Amino acid sequence: MANKQQLHELIERLPEDEIPTVYRLLAGLLADPLWLASVTAAVDDEPYPAQQQARDAEAQAAINAGAGISHEEILREFGMK
C-alpha cells in the first residue's frame, strides 16, 4: 500500500504540464466520496446462476429482435414527451 511519502515522491517527479491534471484528479477524489467509494469497493462476488444467465440471454435476444417497449414509448406513456 502506498503512503503519503511515496505520493509526494511521485508528485515531485511529475512534469510541470501534468500538474493541473493531477490536481483535478486529487481534488475530485476529496470532493466526491461516492466516486471514491465506488472505485475502491470490493469486486462483486455474488454468484451469477445459470438460470439468471439464461433469462438475461433471452431478454437480450428479445431486445435484439425488436421486441419490447421503446424509450420513446415509455416517455409518452408517462407524459414526458
C-alpha positions in Angstrom: 0.0 0.0 0.0 1.3 3.4 -0.9 1.9 6.0 1.8 2.0 9.8 1.7 5.7 9.9 1.3 5.6 7.8 -1.8 2.9 10.0 -3.2 5.0 13.1 -2.5 7.9 11.5 -4.4 5.7 10.8 -7.4 4.4 14.4 -7.4 8.0 15.7 -7.4 8.7 13.6 -10.5 5.7 15.0 -12.4 6.3 17.1 -15.5 5.1 20.6 -14.9 2.4 20.4 -17.6 0.8 17.4 -15.9 0.3 19.2 -12.5 -3.1 20.7 -13.4 -4.4 17.2 -14.4 -3.2 15.5 -11.2 -4.5 18.4 -9.1 -8.0 18.0 -10.6 -7.9 14.2 -10.0 -6.9 14.6 -6.4 -9.4 17.4 -5.8 -12.1 15.2 -7.3 -11.2 12.3 -5.0 -11.5 14.5 -2.0 -14.7 16.2 -3.2 -16.7 13.1 -4.2 -16.8 10.4 -1.5 -19.3 8.4 -3.6 -16.9 8.2 -6.5 -14.1 7.3 -4.2 -16.2 4.5 -2.6 -17.2 3.1 -6.0 -13.6 2.8 -7.2 -12.3 1.3 -4.0 -15.2 -1.1 -3.4 -14.7 -4.8 -3.4 -15.4 -6.8 -6.5 -19.0 -8.1 -6.6 -18.6 -11.8 -5.8 -22.3 -12.7 -5.8 -22.9 -15.8 -7.9 -24.5 -15.4 -11.4 -26.6 -18.5 -11.6 -27.1 -20.3 -14.9 -30.9 -19.8 -14.6 -30.4 -16.0 -14.4 -27.9 -16.0 -17.2 -30.4 -17.9 -19.4 -33.1 -15.3 -18.6 -30.8 -12.5 -19.4 -29.8 -14.0 -22.7 -33.5 -14.5 -23.6 -34.2 -10.9 -22.7 -31.2 -9.7 -24.8 -32.4 -11.8 -27.7 -35.9 -10.2 -27.5 -34.3 -6.7 -27.5 -32.1 -7.6 -30.5 -35.2 -8.8 -32.3 -37.0 -5.5 -31.7 -39.4 -6.8 -29.1 -40.2 -4.7 -26.1 -41.1 -1.1 -25.5 -39.0 1.7 -26.9 -37.7 4.5 -24.8 -39.8 6.9 -26.7 -43.0 4.9 -26.0 -42.2 4.8 -22.2 -41.7 8.6 -22.2 -45.1 9.1 -24.0 -46.8 6.6 -21.6 -45.7 8.7 -18.6 -46.5 12.0 -20.2 -42.9 13.0 -20.5 -42.9 13.6 -24.3 
